[in-house]
Amino acid sequence: MSDISYVCKIKKGDTKVKVNNRINYYLIFLVLTPIFFLSCQDDKIVDPVEDNPESKIYKLPVVIHILHKGEPIGEGFNLSKERIERQVEILNEDYRKREGTRGYNKHPDGGDSKIEFVLAKKNPVGDVTDGIVRVNIDSVDNPTNTGSLFDYYAYYSYWNPENYINIWTMPLDESMINIVLGMATGPETELPGADLLAKGEPYQAEGILINTYHFGESEINSNYNLGRTLTHEMGHYLGVLHLWGGGDCENNDFCDDTPPISEKITGCSPDVSSGCDEEPVMFNNYMTWSNDICMNIFTNDQISRMHYVLENSARRKTLQNSIGLSD
């Protein structure tokens, strides 16, 4: 994927020169700053949630903010409803390990997260919605004095993160394909390593940014065209780290069932070296930078981190009782 992070890829388009300069500045900042690369500390692993019955299903409402440049629905950056719905379906295939889909695996440590994502049914004031907000950014004044890219895109549209997972599509130049994929804010939690995920509220708007070209399934010339960018970034949103953690064999992702590695994993090869021992590398884990077509595993320990966050973290534990889930 190139030497820039998966977490992490951006640019806003060419609506105005000053906006381009702002976005380019942020891009350089991201490349040079380690805040989105997850390093870890020698803390103990937090135990799995004890009060999570095996039958419990976590249903989480998402709102998709489609930022476009005035195209008709279904063209250019103004993605069709079908593509949006398919992206949510891919999330559910991956997080539920659904048999007969790309999200299924037979790995002994590969689990069903029991997490499902639903396009919001009610908006913040209680009106019926399809969970999709469309904003023509060319018809709106560009934001100024925003402290971050999350604040920048939230300027156009943002729902209360206590009740919704905000997901924005970024209408970036085509030249940014394979350079900018996505990024996410992490949860407030005492889980080890999570303090180095990007902070959300009250420091900046909270949610997930996805390059429009990498949202859902597409025919772009890319190894990241099957909708797995959102699967990966949602993992960060729920507190899961990259497998390589701090980048050496001692600092890991605090999940005992993911083999230790010291190198970032890209591509699709099962023969890649871990740099640590003879144990096979879990190259098909969603929290690597492997090609979309290779990914199909969240491990049970990774899932335990997600459940811990959903039971304990601000703006995560409230999602299950959101108005957005009401019929």
VENZI-V333193 format. One line per field, one symbol per residue. phi: phi as a letter, one per 40 degrees, with the letter a starting at -180 (. if undefined). A space follows every 10 residues. Layout:
BEGIN
phi: ???
END
This chain:
BEGIN
phi: .gcbccdaaa ibhbcadccd cccccccccc ccbcccccbb bccccccdcc cbccccbcbb cbbbcccbbg ccdgbfccdc cccccccccc dccccbfccg bcccabccbc bccgbbbbcd cbcdcgccac gbbbbcccbb dccbfccacc cdccdcaabd ccbaccbbcb ccddccdgbb baaaccccac dcgccccccb dccadbibbb ddcbcgcabc cacbbbgcdc dcccdcdcgc ccccfcgacc cbcgbccbdc bbbccbgacc ccccgbaccd cccccccbbc cdcccabbcc cccccdcdcc cbcdgbcccc bcccccc
END
